């Protein structure tokens, strides 16, 4: 692992040196749970410009939250509380479609749009209406299209199944049992991750929300939903994120013992439950590598699993700080996953 972490750290340092990132934390974990973590650069710009990034900083994981939601549903599948074929409407009677299933939501092939209506003044009422409408752009099970709507809906399904608020259920049944004490949603007044604001890496400058976001969820839809949602809202340190990735390598008894086989058996094109398979050869005719998986987050985060080497990867940055205009990251991020998967 030493050579790999050095290679990843070098990639991160190069991006910091040439101004593509202010800082980054990279980490690797093996099947034994052994971790290597390195941080480079500064926390941010402005008042954060002189603060060195450390491995103890907490990041907004953005869409990596979808993997936590996925693991919680896999727990429920194993416990027999719900199945992939369970329809959403059977759990949420007000949902507007009787064909969409829980498994399709996890596979991003339920036929739902990628997001909700794109309006400058989106309200919680508008958002809730769009989540529950059940309007489709494709037939369920036919086309894979990444969908925030599907995972927002999964958050509501989880609440319906357990009878608990999302933050309460995820904390009590996933984070706490797996000793992920530096992970959680940030929902004032009802629990979640408690830590000083100074430990959180800042994200965007959003004037209508008071300026630089620090310890507040960056995703506006998750913000409207109170900070806890199925698609975004989770925060974690690098060490905790690596412990979570280790769960996919060596699962506890509440999960399938052969997780690699389980995910491969639940393949739908380029995806499985929650994860994207590593592909090459072009999007029109991709070659899918079922033992290499990854997921990215809008704020500049990555998780990946290499079932050949039985290692996991975490890359945490705040590439949206102070603005989401850093679009080079959308290409640059694959330098990390390429290095991780292409080990000799």
C-alpha positions, 0 to 999 in steps of 0.5 A: 500500500505504501507505493500506492498512497505515495502515487495518490499523494503525488497526484494530489500534490500536483493538482494543488501545485498547479491550482486545480485544488486547494487541498486533498486528502487521499486514503487507501484501506486493505481487507485487513482494515489497515489504512494509509492516509495523506493530506496535502495543501490548504483548507481553502481560500480567503480566511482559510488560506493559511490553514493546513489541511489535516487528516482530521478534517471533515468533508461533505461527501455529496453523492457518496451519501448514495452508498450509505443509503445503498448499504442500509437497504442491503441490510434491509434486504438481508433482514427480509424487511423489504426486497429489491422487487418491492414497489415504492407505491406499496410503501408510499401510497401517495407515490405517483407510479405503481411500477417503480421498485426499490431495486430499480432506484438503487440501480438508477434504471427506474426511468426517473429523471436525473433531477427535479425541475430546474428553477431559480427559486426551488422550494421544499414544496416544489421539491417534494411534489417532484419527488413523489410525482412518479413521472418517468422519462423511460420505461422502468428497468430499461435504461440506466440514467443516474438519478438524484430523484431516485435516491431522494425517493429512497430516503423517503422509502427508508423512513416509511419502512423503519418508521424513523427519521432518516438521520435517526435510522442511519445513525442508529442502524448503520453508523453507530453499529459500524463505529463510524463515529466521525460520520453523519448528517448535520441536522440541527436539533435532532442528532447527527454528526456533532463536531466544531464547525472549524473541523469542516472543510468549507465548500461553496460561497452561496450568498443566499445561504449566508456566504461560505458553507462550512458544516452545512450540506452543499447540495441545495435539494438536501438542504431543502429536505432538512440536511438529511436525504438519500442522495446527499448530506453525509459528512465524514473524515477520511478515516471513517470513510475508509472504514465504511469502504472496508465494510464493502470489502469485508462485510459484517454479518448484517450484509452479504458475506460475498459482497463482490459476488452479490454486487456482480449478481445485481448488475444492470449494465454499467451499474450495480446497487449504488455503484458504477462499474469501471468501464472502458472502450467508450460509452456506446459499447463499454467493457464493464469490469465487475470487480472494480467499482467507484462512485463520485460526489459533486463536492470533489469526493471519490470512493472506489473498490478493487476486489482484485487487490481487496483494497478500497480508495477514498479521495476527499476534496472541496473542489467546489470551493469557493465556486463550482466553476472548477469543472476541470475536476470532472476529468482530473478526478479519474487520475486517482481511480486510474492509478488505483485500478491500474496497480501492477 
